[in-house]
Amino acid sequence: MSVLKIENLSASYRKNKVLYDVNFDIQPGSLTGIVGPNGSGKSTLLKVMLELHPKLTGKVKFFNSSLSKTKTRVGYVPQRGSVDWDFPTNALDVVLMGLYGKIGWFKWPARKDKERAMESLSKMGMADYADRQISQLSGGQQQRVFLARALVQDADLYLMDEPLVGVDAATEAAIMATLKELKMAGKTVMVVHHDLLTVEEYFDHVMLLNRTIIKYGKTEEVFTKENVQKAYGGVLRWMKEA
Ligand SMILES: Nc1ncnc2c1ncn2[C@@H]1O[C@H](COP(=O)(O)OP(=O)(O)OP(=O)(O)O)[C@@H](O)[C@H]1O
């Protein structure tokens, strides 16, 4: 069973081609770190797959089908900075949005939906903040609310854009524990990640990206000095020698 298969994908912003010849078939049940230098197209890759930005060429298949037919099985955690946090809503409502695919946009959430959303907030240590306006949460708390929203959706594939950026050590540990639980439950998780020092500890698969796939596969096979330097243009000092 294929979870996410990409063929010959390319995309651009106006005339600036930022992704070309992208091909991969994600290992089901894997926890993959998407790693590459700034501007290498990591966020764009997620957005194009999720049809938030148009592709120029290529095929994107979720569960051997289209995104529109599999939407409730795909969870997305966007970059925190890409969201309007002044939007007047509270943490619980943000989490309830994760259920809308299932309960329908114009239906009032039932008590059990609220209970599920509260459970998910509790799991991320955010139950006490359910009624708090999202603009009044710290960055790390906002990130936890996003994770709670993804969890309540109970998707089979999660795409997360830098969930660990700007969070403290406790939040990072809580988020990583959650991602590992998702993996243990048989879910597939892909995470845009910046910290090369934690790649081996956190991810069983790595996708090295620099406008195209430099290498994708098991961490121990792919995350080598040679491949990482290829992805980063050879300017990177290999951290293991430091
Ligand atoms: N909305 C946009 N309009 C025009 N160009 C864009 C836009 N968003 C991204 N780009 C450009 O596309 C390229 C890829 O950007 P993208 O955000 O996908 O990279 P990234 O790997 O996620 O970067 P980072 O690690 O800095 O978050 C960059 O050169 C960027 O400047």
The ligand as a Gaussian input file, in Angstrom:
#p B3LYP/6-31G(d) Opt

LIG

0 1
 N        5.365000      33.052000      -1.653000
 C        6.560000      33.040000      -2.302000
 N        6.773000      33.853000      -3.355000
 C        7.938000      33.833000      -4.041000
 N        8.967000      33.036000      -3.727000
 C        8.822000      32.207000      -2.682000
 C        7.619000      32.165000      -1.914000
 N        7.757000      31.243000      -0.944000
 C        8.991000      30.724000      -1.091000
 N        9.643000      31.303000      -2.135000
 C       11.007000      30.982000      -2.609000
 O       11.046000      29.599000      -2.942000
 C       12.236000      28.992000      -2.505000
 C       11.900000      27.813000      -1.601000
 O       11.284000      28.302000      -0.414000
 P       10.754000      27.358000       0.752000
 O       10.078000      28.222000       1.734000
 O       10.007000      26.232000       0.153000
 O       12.129000      26.796000       1.326000
 P       12.440000      26.056000       2.705000
 O       13.380000      24.961000       2.356000
 O       11.188000      25.691000       3.391000
 O       13.216000      27.207000       3.470000
 P       13.483000      27.497000       5.038000
 O       14.393000      26.431000       5.534000
 O       14.188000      28.827000       4.992000
 O       12.157000      27.539000       5.737000
 C       13.056000      30.095000      -1.848000
 O       13.991000      30.574000      -2.769000
 C       12.032000      31.151000      -1.501000
 O       12.616000      32.421000      -1.541000

